[in-house]
Amino acid sequence: MLIFLVILGLGAALAYAVHSVAANWEAVGIGVCALVVAVVVSSAVQVADQWDRAVILRLGKFHSLKGPGLFFIIPVVDVIPYWIDTRVITTGFKAEKTLTKDTVPVDVDAVLFWKVLDPKKAALDVADYQTAISWASQTALRDVIGKTMLSDMLEGRDKISSVLQKIIDERTEPWGINVLSVEVKDVLIPSALENAMSMQAQAERERQARVILGDSERQVAEKFAEAGKTYEHNPVAFHLRAMNMLYEGLKQNSTIVIVPSTAVESMQLGGLAGLTALTMGLGQERANGQKEAELKRET
C-alpha cells in the first residue's frame, strides 16, 4: 500500500509538471501510466511476517511457499490464496450429553495444542484445515467417551488426554498438522448422580472408620487377654496394678470410691481403715498442692 501511494504521488507530480508546460492529454497519459505502475508494483511486492508462510499458485497450480520477509510475485499470473500461520495454535472443543460406556451422560471440555508443519499440505489437501481439525477433535472426543467408564474418566484424565492426542494426530497428519498435546479441562456429570456419588463416598468413609475402630478394639482385647494371663500367674503384680488404679481414681478430685469387699481383701488394704487412711493421705496431698499454687500466684 505504501509503495502504491508513493508511485501514484510521483506520477501525479510528474503529470502536474507536464500539464503546466504541455497539452492536457500528455498529463492524463502520464497519470494513467503512473496509476498502472503503482498497482502492478504494489501487487508484486509482498512481505510475510516471521510466523507466516504464503502459498503461491501460478496459473492455478502450486508454485512455491514464500516467507518470512520480502518476496515478489508476478501480478495476475500469481495469486496468494492462503497465509499459513506456523505458530502453536490452541483450539477449544467439547462434547455435550455424550454417553459413557456405562450409559452416563457427561459434558467434557478439552483444549487442543497444535501447529502446522507442512503449509503446502495444509493449504492443498484440506479445504479449511482449522475447521477440519476442530471437527476431528470433537468426533475423537465422543469416540473416547463412548469407550470409557465414568470412574476411569474421572480418575484418569491424563490417560484420556494421551489417547485423544494419538487419535487426533493420526487423523490430521495427512494435512501437515502436528498435535502437540490435548488437555481435558472439565468433566461434568448430572447433579443427581453427583449427589449419589457424594453419599457413596461418605458411606465408604464411615465404613472404613468403623473397620478401623473394630480392629483397634480387637487389638486392645488381645492385649487385655495377654495381661490377664500375666496377672493370673503373678498375684503380686495384679495387686500392685489394682492399687495403682485405685490411687489414680482417688487422685482425680474424687473423695468417695466404692470398692468391692473382695477387691479390698485381695489388695490387703486392711479393711475400711486402710481405705480411709489412703483417702486422707490423698486429700492432704491435694491440699498441699493447692497451697503451693496459691503461694506461687502471690509471689
C-alpha positions as CSV (number, residue, x, y, z in Angstrom):
1,M,0.0,0.0,0.0
2,L,2.8,2.4,0.8
3,I,4.6,1.6,-2.5
4,F,1.3,2.2,-4.3
5,L,0.9,5.6,-2.7
6,V,4.5,6.7,-3.4
7,I,4.4,5.7,-7.1
8,L,1.0,7.3,-7.5
9,G,2.2,10.5,-5.9
10,L,5.3,10.7,-8.1
11,G,3.1,10.1,-11.2
12,A,0.7,12.8,-10.1
13,A,3.5,15.3,-9.5
14,L,5.0,14.5,-12.9
15,A,1.6,14.9,-14.6
16,Y,1.1,18.2,-13.0
17,A,4.6,19.4,-14.2
18,V,3.9,18.3,-17.7
19,H,0.4,19.8,-17.6
20,S,2.0,23.2,-16.9
21,V,4.2,23.1,-20.0
22,A,2.4,20.8,-22.4
23,A,-1.0,19.6,-23.6
24,N,-3.6,18.2,-21.3
25,W,-3.6,14.7,-22.9
26,E,0.0,14.1,-22.1
27,A,-0.6,14.9,-18.5
28,V,-3.5,12.5,-18.4
29,G,-1.5,9.8,-20.1
30,I,1.3,10.2,-17.5
31,G,-1.2,10.0,-14.6
32,V,-2.8,6.8,-16.0
33,C,0.6,5.2,-16.5
34,A,1.7,6.1,-13.0
35,L,-1.5,4.5,-11.7
36,V,-1.0,1.3,-13.6
37,V,2.7,1.1,-12.5
38,A,1.7,1.7,-8.9
39,V,-0.9,-1.1,-9.0
40,V,1.5,-3.5,-10.6
41,V,4.4,-2.8,-8.3
42,S,2.3,-2.8,-5.1
43,S,0.8,-6.2,-6.2
44,A,4.2,-7.7,-7.0
45,V,5.9,-6.7,-3.7
46,Q,4.8,-8.8,-0.7
47,V,6.0,-9.0,2.9
48,A,5.4,-12.1,5.2
49,D,5.7,-12.0,8.9
50,Q,8.1,-14.2,10.8
51,W,5.4,-16.8,11.5
52,D,3.6,-16.6,8.2
53,R,4.1,-18.7,5.0
54,A,2.5,-17.6,1.7
55,V,1.1,-20.3,-0.6
56,I,1.7,-19.1,-4.2
57,L,-0.4,-20.5,-7.1
58,R,0.8,-19.7,-10.6
59,L,-2.0,-20.0,-13.2
60,G,-3.9,-22.2,-10.8
61,K,-1.1,-24.6,-9.9
62,F,1.1,-24.7,-6.8
63,H,4.3,-22.9,-7.4
64,S,6.1,-22.3,-4.1
65,L,6.0,-21.2,-0.5
66,K,7.3,-17.8,0.4
67,G,8.2,-16.1,3.6
68,P,9.2,-14.8,6.0
69,G,10.4,-11.4,4.8
70,L,10.2,-9.7,1.5
71,F,9.4,-11.5,-1.7
72,F,8.0,-10.8,-5.2
73,I,5.2,-12.3,-7.3
74,I,4.0,-11.8,-10.9
75,P,0.7,-9.9,-10.8
76,V,-2.3,-11.5,-12.4
77,V,-0.3,-14.7,-13.0
78,D,0.5,-15.5,-9.4
79,V,-2.1,-15.4,-6.5
80,I,-1.8,-16.0,-2.8
81,P,-4.9,-17.9,-1.6
82,Y,-3.6,-18.8,1.9
83,W,-1.3,-17.2,4.5
84,I,-0.5,-20.1,6.8
85,D,0.3,-19.4,10.5
86,T,3.1,-21.7,11.7
87,R,2.8,-20.8,15.4
88,V,1.3,-23.1,18.1
89,I,-2.5,-22.7,18.0
90,T,-5.0,-23.6,20.7
91,T,-8.4,-24.8,19.8
92,G,-11.1,-25.5,22.4
93,F,-13.6,-28.3,21.8
94,K,-16.3,-30.1,23.8
95,A,-18.8,-32.9,23.8
96,E,-22.2,-32.4,25.3
97,K,-24.6,-35.0,26.7
98,T,-22.4,-37.9,25.5
99,L,-23.0,-41.3,26.9
100,T,-20.1,-43.2,28.5
101,K,-19.6,-46.9,28.3
102,D,-21.8,-47.3,31.4
103,T,-24.5,-45.1,29.8
104,V,-24.0,-41.9,31.9
105,P,-24.4,-38.6,30.1
106,V,-21.4,-36.3,30.6
107,D,-20.2,-32.9,29.3
108,V,-16.5,-32.8,28.6
109,D,-14.4,-29.7,27.8
110,A,-10.9,-30.0,26.3
111,V,-8.2,-27.9,24.7
112,L,-6.0,-28.9,21.7
113,F,-2.5,-27.5,21.1
114,W,-1.3,-27.9,17.5
115,K,0.8,-26.4,14.8
116,V,1.2,-26.6,11.0
117,L,4.4,-28.4,10.0
118,D,3.7,-28.6,6.2
119,P,2.0,-25.5,4.9
120,K,1.7,-27.0,1.5
121,K,-0.4,-29.9,2.7
122,A,-2.5,-27.7,5.0
123,A,-3.4,-25.5,2.0
124,L,-3.9,-28.1,-0.7
125,D,-5.0,-31.3,0.9
126,V,-7.9,-29.9,3.0
127,A,-10.4,-27.1,2.3
128,D,-10.3,-25.4,5.7
129,Y,-7.7,-27.0,8.0
130,Q,-8.8,-25.1,11.1
131,T,-12.4,-26.2,10.8
132,A,-11.3,-29.7,9.9
133,I,-9.1,-30.1,13.0
134,S,-11.9,-28.8,15.2
135,W,-14.4,-31.4,13.9
136,A,-11.8,-34.2,14.0
137,S,-11.2,-33.3,17.7
138,Q,-14.9,-33.4,18.6
139,T,-15.6,-36.7,16.9
140,A,-12.5,-38.2,18.5
141,L,-13.6,-37.0,22.0
142,R,-17.0,-38.6,21.5
143,D,-15.5,-41.9,20.5
144,V,-13.2,-42.0,23.5
145,I,-16.1,-41.1,25.9
146,G,-18.2,-43.9,24.5
147,K,-15.5,-46.4,25.1
148,T,-14.6,-45.2,28.7
149,M,-16.3,-45.9,32.0
150,L,-17.3,-42.9,34.1
151,S,-15.0,-43.9,37.0
152,D,-12.0,-44.2,34.7
153,M,-12.8,-40.8,33.1
154,L,-13.0,-39.1,36.5
155,E,-9.8,-40.6,37.8
156,G,-7.6,-41.0,34.6
157,R,-7.8,-37.6,32.7
158,D,-4.1,-37.9,31.7
159,K,-4.8,-41.3,30.1
160,I,-7.8,-39.9,28.2
161,S,-5.7,-36.9,27.1
162,S,-2.9,-39.1,25.7
163,V,-5.4,-41.3,23.8
164,L,-7.1,-38.3,22.3
165,Q,-3.7,-36.9,21.2
166,K,-2.9,-40.1,19.5
167,I,-6.2,-40.4,17.7
168,I,-6.3,-36.7,16.5
169,D,-2.7,-36.8,15.4
170,E,-3.3,-39.8,13.2
171,R,-6.3,-38.0,11.6
172,T,-4.5,-34.7,11.0
173,E,-1.1,-36.0,10.0
174,P,-2.0,-36.2,6.3
175,W,-2.9,-32.5,6.4
176,G,0.6,-31.5,7.6
177,I,-0.5,-30.8,11.1
178,N,1.2,-31.9,14.3
179,V,-0.8,-32.3,17.6
180,L,1.4,-31.3,20.5
181,S,-0.9,-32.1,23.4
182,V,-4.6,-32.4,24.5
183,E,-5.8,-31.3,27.9
184,V,-9.1,-32.3,29.4
185,K,-10.3,-29.3,31.3
186,D,-13.5,-30.5,33.0
187,V,-15.9,-33.4,33.2
188,L,-19.5,-32.5,34.2
189,I,-21.9,-35.2,35.3
190,P,-25.7,-34.8,36.2
191,S,-26.3,-33.2,39.6
192,A,-28.4,-36.2,40.8
193,L,-25.6,-38.6,40.1
194,E,-23.1,-36.2,41.7
195,N,-25.2,-36.3,44.9
196,A,-25.4,-40.1,44.8
197,M,-21.6,-40.3,44.4
198,S,-21.1,-38.0,47.3
199,M,-23.3,-40.1,49.6
200,Q,-21.5,-43.2,48.4
201,A,-18.1,-41.7,49.2
202,Q,-19.4,-40.6,52.7
203,A,-20.7,-44.1,53.4
204,E,-17.4,-45.6,52.3
205,R,-15.5,-43.3,54.7
206,E,-17.9,-44.3,57.6
207,R,-17.4,-47.9,56.8
208,Q,-13.6,-47.5,56.9
209,A,-13.8,-45.7,60.2
210,R,-15.9,-48.5,61.7
211,V,-13.5,-51.1,60.4
212,I,-10.5,-49.2,61.9
213,L,-12.4,-48.9,65.3
214,G,-13.3,-52.6,65.3
215,D,-9.7,-53.5,64.5
216,S,-8.5,-51.2,67.4
217,E,-10.9,-52.9,69.8
218,R,-9.7,-56.3,68.7
219,Q,-6.1,-55.3,69.3
220,V,-7.0,-53.9,72.8
221,A,-8.9,-57.1,73.7
222,E,-5.8,-59.1,72.7
223,K,-3.6,-57.0,74.9
224,F,-6.1,-57.4,77.8
225,A,-6.1,-61.1,77.3
226,E,-2.3,-61.2,77.4
227,A,-2.3,-59.0,80.5
228,G,-4.9,-61.3,82.2
229,K,-2.7,-64.3,81.6
230,T,0.3,-62.5,83.1
231,Y,-1.7,-61.4,86.2
232,E,-3.1,-65.0,86.6
233,H,0.3,-66.4,87.4
234,N,1.6,-63.3,89.3
235,P,-0.8,-62.2,92.1
236,V,1.7,-59.6,93.4
237,A,1.6,-57.8,90.0
238,F,-2.1,-57.9,90.0
239,H,-2.4,-56.4,93.5
240,L,0.1,-53.6,92.5
241,R,-1.9,-52.8,89.4
242,A,-5.2,-52.7,91.3
243,M,-3.7,-50.4,93.9
244,N,-2.3,-48.1,91.2
245,M,-5.8,-47.9,89.6
246,L,-7.3,-47.1,92.9
247,Y,-4.7,-44.4,93.6
248,E,-5.2,-42.8,90.1
249,G,-9.0,-42.8,90.7
250,L,-8.7,-41.1,94.0
251,K,-6.2,-38.6,92.6
252,Q,-8.7,-37.1,90.0
253,N,-10.5,-34.9,92.5
254,S,-12.6,-37.9,93.8
255,T,-13.3,-38.1,97.5
256,I,-15.5,-41.3,97.6
257,V,-14.6,-44.5,95.9
258,I,-16.8,-47.6,96.2
259,V,-14.6,-50.8,96.1
260,P,-16.0,-54.3,96.4
261,S,-15.0,-56.1,99.6
262,T,-13.4,-58.9,97.6
263,A,-11.1,-56.4,95.9
264,V,-10.2,-54.9,99.3
265,E,-9.3,-58.3,100.7
266,S,-7.4,-59.2,97.6
267,M,-5.4,-56.0,97.7
268,Q,-4.8,-56.5,101.5
269,L,-5.7,-52.9,102.3
270,G,-6.7,-53.7,105.9
271,G,-10.4,-53.0,105.5
272,L,-12.1,-49.7,105.9
273,A,-9.4,-48.1,108.0
274,G,-6.8,-48.7,105.3
275,L,-9.1,-47.1,102.7
276,T,-9.8,-44.1,104.9
277,A,-6.1,-43.5,105.6
278,L,-5.4,-43.7,101.9
279,T,-8.2,-41.2,101.1
280,M,-7.0,-38.8,103.8
281,G,-3.4,-39.0,102.6
282,L,-4.5,-38.1,99.1
283,G,-6.7,-35.3,100.4
284,Q,-3.7,-33.9,102.3
285,E,-1.6,-34.2,99.2
286,R,-4.1,-32.2,97.2
287,A,-4.4,-29.5,99.9
288,N,-0.6,-29.1,100.0
289,G,-0.6,-28.8,96.2
290,Q,-3.3,-26.1,96.3
291,K,-1.3,-24.1,98.9
292,E,1.8,-24.2,96.9
293,A,-0.1,-23.0,93.8
294,E,-1.6,-20.0,95.8
295,L,1.9,-19.1,97.1
296,K,3.3,-19.1,93.6
297,R,0.5,-16.8,92.4
298,E,1.0,-14.4,95.3
299,T,4.8,-14.2,94.6
